């Protein structure tokens, strides 16, 4: 598979993730608006769930830009390294928000998380671990991309 075809395929995947993101935006946004209108809904939990979507959107925008540059045969550039670094920060922010949501739910003893529902908390721990791993992976890729961009610039100057 050529680099341009790979870039197009990955951009299609990012676009499909964007469709899923829009579904969750509708779903959580509807809950957030209901929480503001009806007093039975917990506004804090709905706001945290809604806030989880913001770093995902920003990461998808940066991923789209990176994949566009890869399709233009500009894989190792400083802009891609910066984009990967921002994606690592977005993953860390999302992980922190999930952790805050879990802790808030635990200490407030909220339904459906009350009554000894350990599966929810186990899922939060798994999501937090995966988020930290994604943060580390994106940061490492950012560092390696920056080193490769420096090497490429040095080779371009040598020739």
Buried (B, 14 or more C-beta within 10 A) or exposed (E): EEEEEEBBEBBEEBEEBBEEBEEBBEEBBEBBEEBEEEEEBBEBBBBBBBBBBBBBBBBBBBBBBBBEBBBEEBBBBEBBBBBBBBBBBBBBBBBBBBBBBBEBBBEEEEEEBEEEEEEBBEEBEEBBEEBBEBBEBBBEBBBEBBEBBEEBEEEEEEE
